């Protein structure tokens, strides 16, 4: 059974293939957390809880004179503000009379077949063979004004447990949510490390590992998007954990807006982790009968290190989060026009690029920014979604038809959420932009942000997008968002509901994307926010791939894609081969290496194929055929991180392995070439120890390749790369 309720001891035990999660309703109706970790025999783990008389840790009134019982020290499943627990809290509410403290007590529970879904929010879904179940535990506040429904989705075969929370106002007066976390886990014992992924524009998801120390360590975003600066995914591991060993816990937030994730080590050396909507831009009003659903969080546990944990998320997100025609289907190899021509193009120039691309074997031509409105640079035109036929010299259908005649598909770029002040849209509807009354708005990239919390704004933009998509044969859409949100004020909401604007904006974004995917089910939708500024699990529900970073430098991308791989599958990471010297860094990298790095993603090109040499054109033709050959292995195989590019000075390696261990592709990039250097020996992973494998016609036991390693050829030039194909030998 995936969900077991021990009625005698009031214990809930949730089981996946390899993990177990447990909580208990105690004699006072408090829902205590008792265990999360390796799967074992269902047992009441509350024997691990310590009860003691702690100084300056108060006692709930309903426990009488029992000074051993304090919520400030007990491991709780969903702690609330004002209950006598002074640690980081999961929920903070304000009643209509201004009071804010409350306590929660168990009311009932329900066990259901299948995985729950969330209205208007992304969520993992079950499928044949998933074996999913739902547990809903209902708690009531001490004033009997509202319910808190805790949702648990147990996806047994995927080794995932999902979490969400619904707050239901049952009173006659308004209730205000001031903070709500989707997940909270209290670890009573152990020393842990926190693994987070920080960054900035052009350097996203940089891996960082720090010990959890006393106090609170937090990451988050108040930028209106999950952000370049911090990613809504983190790991908590044992101090000794490595890629292949140790206890590892993953926490992933399926949300694309403001978030807060924290690890709090308390005075008794207990560690509490929480993740939810960031409270800084959040205050939500609930009237009688209203329900607020918190975004979903996905938890995973591995007792075999971080790589195994990552593979849990890779499989689940590829098969049970991404949707649509391109969820697992082979995606076309594309050429994006941006770094090839920027804003300087017309139909003739684009067609010259497309003809050269078709000759190389490229399958999709994408027209990036600059095709609409008065858009010769980024200071004007945004929001005017009509084709600038004077600039193109033809209609979009004519351009699309010519590209299709070459045997390629056609795609186009949009930035629907933003507007330039120099645009017809803004001149007609200045109130459609997010602006604080009486304050000049903050510009970013000469843009303001449209108020997507408003249905009328969304309907207008949606209609304009549909007009363009219906006017020509378009198979791909890149959805971009090139600034952070500030001036969070909606002209449509009353004063007491302004705290809802940021969250309603994200709900509006999801609503728009849901309608778009429903109307155009065969459209390949790629998310983007200045590259990786909104690379999160929430967006993957609508866009099966996301542009990983605006930094196309292959060497910089090693670190970016390394960090991304901890929580997201290879198939979701948009990666292109760009020209050299690189636009962002000026670095020169061999074309083969640029392709090797881009192949650890969706793979495409971002250059003008008419400006490369004949030799490079032949190399690209070979690269495309090679990627097509290895596509299934790269996209569906198990991914292994072999080195950290920021820590390993000479070579960086990664590996794709077929799930049955019969085939592998070892990828190596030389980071630093030295004279008379020692050889690099890379140990492979994921093979079968008792099988024989072939590399360039030479036989090796799987045990030798994994424990002894494989000698990498000497790099003759800096940034040289090697791809080594490993196949099982069959007599």
Secondary structure, 3 states (H helix, E strand, C coil): CCEEEECCCCEEEEECCCEEEEEEECCCCCEEEEEEEECCCCCCHHHHCCCCCCCCCCCCHHHCCCCCCCCCCCCECCCECCCCCCCCCCEEEECCCCCCCCCEEEEEEEEEECCCCCCCCCCCCCCCCCCEEEEEEEEEECCCCEEEEEEEEEEHHHCEEEEEEEEEECCCCCEEEEEEEEEEEEECCCCEEEEEEEEECCEEEEEEEEECCEEEEEEEECCCCCCCCECCEEEEEECCCCCCCECEEEEEECCCCCEEEEEEECCCCCEEEEEEECHHHCCEEECCCCEEECCCEEEEEECEHHHHHHHHHHHHHHHHCCCCCCCCCCCCCEEECHHHHCCCCCHHHHHHHHHHHHHHCCCEEEECCCCECCCCCCCECCCCCCECHHHHCCCHHHHHHHHHHCCCEEEEEECCCEEECECHHHHHCHHHECCCCCCCCCCECCEEEECCCCHHHHHHHHHHHHHHHHHCCCCEEEECCCCCCCCCCCCCCCHHHHHHHHHHHHHHHHHHHHHHHHHCCCCEEEECECCECCCCHHHHCCCCEEECCCCCCHHHHHHHHHHHCCCCCHHHEECCEECCCCCCCCCCCCHHHHHHHHCCCCCEEECCHHHCCHHHHHHHHHHHHHHHHHHHHHHHCEEEECCCCCCCCCEEEEEEECCCCCEEEEEEEECCCCCCCCCEEECCCCCCCCCEEEECCEEEEHHHHHHHCEEECCCCCCCCEEEEEEEECCC
